[in-house]
């Protein structure tokens, strides 16, 4: 890279360092962490089997895929392939993942596993109401109430929810407006605003829940949702995405909703599904969820209509 640009060596060196920094910022921290772990696994396997890792060859990669297929799901295998491809390209090598042998082996694994994608189970309004009613009056209960209701009403991904700061929220006459600085589909950080209106029921109103949490926690700057220890002491550190999933599962289980497919994404899926059930338009759902494509939103709408206008329900059974 240094031989491509004539001129002052110090300027060139600084420019190269900045270019590498920008390249590094092209992926989220979570993605880079997962890729690093995937690459370590591949290299260790290659070393144990005395096979080339970087650069590798299609034959070695085919054997590695067959090894992975014995234990791992297709999505994990695909991510490992992406990590291997990125590592090769970064090192200036051709990616072995584009070889026809690799593609055929992956296609065979898909067919053999007969993968059917199962989305995360949505939490609907009735589910959420049961959970909110059962929450304790503790500081953790107030936090969980605000987190669940804002996560649902804003159709936030868990990474988006935990990234929110006090400064991102503006209180308006109709509710609150949240400035989302960055999201999964907005890696350049252009930002987006989400409006969350007052609810019709004070018990499940996300705006009132937000205001209560701010008052109880005394938050006036920084992370919106923070950890709380068993003694009720609030930490300065923001919650992790994993913590959101655990809160959803724990609070749902407490009221008898023990679905293994529940996760942090259940709040986002729940808003899209409930809105579709209640007759919201496809475009309004997309505006709130931030989906760039209508394909996933239409899947939520389709799932919400499974028992509506159902032919079997009109068969007189």
N, C-alpha and C positions, 0 to 999 in steps of 0.2 A: 504493500500500500504506500510506503514511503517513496518508492521509486516513480510513482505516477505523477507527482506534482513538483515542479521545480520551484526554487525560492528558498527563503530563510528556513533553516532546519528547525529552529525553535517554534516558528509559526506553524510549520507543517506538523511538528510533533503535537502541539496543542490542538490543532484541528483534528488530527487523527484520534486523540484522546476524546474529544467532544463527539466525534462520529461514533466511536465505540459506546459512549455514554447514551447517545440517542438510540442506537441499536438495542442496547440493554433495556431501555425504557419501552421498547415496542411490545413487551410482554408484561403482564401483571406479575406481582411478586408471587402469588400463589401458583401461577402457571410455571414460572421459572423454577420455583421450589420443586414442583411435581416433575418437571422435565429433568432436573438434576438427579432426583432420586431414580427416575426411570433409566437414565443413562448409566448411573452407578450399577444398577441391577444388570443391565446388558453387558457392561464391561467385566463385571465379576463372573458372569456366566461364561463369557468368551475366554477369560483367563483360566477358569476351571476346566474348560474343554479344549484348551490350547488352540483357539481360533482367533482370527483377526477381528479387532473391534473398531478401530478408527484409522484408516478406512476399513470397512468390512466388505463383504461381497454378498451377492444375492443368495448363494447357497447357504452361507452361515446364517443369514437373516431368516431364511426359510426354516432352518432347524430350530432357531430361537423361537419363531412363531409357533411351531409345533409343540415346543416345550411349554410355552405360555398357555396354549390352548387346553392343557391338562388341568390347569388351576384357575386361570383368570377369565373374566368376562370379556366380551368383544370390545366394550368401550375402553377398558384398561389397555388391551392390546393395541388399539388404535392410537391411544395417547403415547404408548411406548414407541410406536413407529414414528410418530410426529417428533418425539424427542431425538430419536436417532437421526432422522432426516435433518433436523435443525443443526445438530452437532456436526454432521458431515458438511453441510453448506457453509457453516461458520468457519470450518477449517479449510474451505476451498476445495472440497471433494464433491463428486457427483453423488446425489442421494440414491442409495440402493433401494429405497422404498418405491421408486418409480419403475423398477424392473418388472417385467411381466411375470416372472417366477414369484416374486413377493406378492403381487396382486392376486395371482391365482391361488396361492396358499391362503391368503386372507379371505378370499371369496369362499374357499372350501371350508374354512373354520366357521364362517358365518352360517353357511348352509348346514353344517354338522350340528351346530349349537341351536339352530332354528330360533334365533333371537327374536323375541317380540318385545319391543320397547314398552316398558311400563312406566307411565309418568307418576309423579308424586301425587298422593291422595290430597284432594283439596279440603281445606277447613271451610265449611260454609257458615253463614250467619248464625244459624241455630246452634251449631257446634261452638262457635265463638262465644255466644251468649252464655252457654252452660259453663264454659271455662272461666269467663269473667266473673260470674256469680260465685264461683268456688274459690277465687283467689283470696289469700289472706289480706288483712288490712295493714300488713307490714310494709316497710320501704321496698322490699323485694317484690311484694305483691303489686304495689303501685307502679313500679318499674315495668313489671311483666305485662300489666294491663295496658300501659302506654305503648310498649313495644309491639304487642300483639295487634292492637287496634290500628296503630299507625302503619305497621307492616302490611296489614290486610287492606286498609283503605287506600294506601299508596301503591299497592301491588309491587312492593319493593322486593328485589332480590336480597338475600341475607347479607351479602357483601355491601350492598348499597345502604341497607338499614344501619349497619354498625359503623359506616363511614360518616354518618351525619353528625354535624356539630350544631351547637346552639345557634351560632351565627348564620346557619343555613335556613333558619325558620323565621318567617315573617307572619305576624298575626294580622289578619284582615277582618273586615266586617262579616264576611261570609264563612270564615274558617281560617285555616293556615295555609301558607304557600311554602313549599319546601324546595330549596334550590339544590338539585342533585349535581354535584360538581363533576362526577365521573361515574360511568357504569360499564357493564360488560360490553355493551354495543357502542360505547362512546369512549374509546381508549384515548382519543386525542384531547379529552377534557373540555369539549365545547359546552357541556352543561345542559341541564334541562330543568324546567320548573313543574312541580306537581301540586295541584290544588287539592286540599282535603277539606271538604265542607263539614259543618256541624252535623251530627247525626240526629235522627228523629227521636231516639231513645237516649236519655242521659246516661244510662248504664253502659251503653256501648258507643258513646260518642268519642271519636278519636281526638277531637280538639279539646274537650274537657279533660280527657285522660292525659293529654300532653301537658296541659296547664297544671293539673294536679301533680304530675311527676316533677315538673320544674319547681313547684313550690316546696314539695316535700324534700326533694334532693338538694334544693338550693343551688341549682345549676344556672350560671349566668354567662358561661363561656365554655368552649371546648366540647369534648365528646358528649353526645346526647345520651347514649346508653352505656352505662359503666357496670363493672362487676361489683357485687355486694357479697361480703363474707358471711359466714354463719352467725356472726354476732350483730349483723345489720349495719356494718360499717362499709361505706361506699368507697371504692377504689378510684384513683385518678385515671386508671387505664380503661380504655374503651373495651366493650365486649368483642369477642371474636365471632366469626360467622358460625363456627361450630357451636358456640354457646347459644345462639339463636335457635338452632335445630334442637338442642337439648331442652330449651325452655318450652318449645312447641310440644315436644314429645312428653315431657314431664307433666305439663299442665293439662294436656289432653288425656293422658293416662289417669290422672287424678279424678276425672269425671267419667271414666269408663270408656274413653275413646282410645283404644289400644291398637291402632292400625300400624303395622310395620312399615307402611309406605309413607307415613307422615314424616315431614322434615321442615326445615326452614322455608323451603319453596312452597309448602302447603298454604301459606298465607297469600302468596302471589297467585297461585292456582285457584285458591278459594275465591278471591275477588273476581277474577275473570269468569269463573264458573257461575258464581252467584249472580253476577251482573247479567250474564247471558240468560239464566233462568228467569230473571226479573224483566227481561225484554230489552236490555240495553243494546244499542247498535254496535256493530262490529267496529266502526270507527271510534266510538267513544271508549270502548274497551281498550283499543290499541293506544289511544291517547293517554290512558292512565297507566297501562302496563309498559308502554314504550317499545312495544314490539315493532320491528321494522317490516316484518312480513306478516301477512294475514293468515298464513298456513297454521301456525300454532293456535292463534285465537279462534280460528274456525274449528279446530279440534276441541277446544273448550266448549264452544257453542254446540258442537255435535254431541259431545258427551252429556251436556246438560239437557239435551232433548231426547235422550234414550227412552224415557218413559212418558214423554209428552207426544201426543198424536201417534201412539204406538198401535199398530194393527192388531197385535195380540190382545191388547186391552179392549178392543172392540169386537172380539170374537165370541163373546158371551160365555166364556169359561166360568 
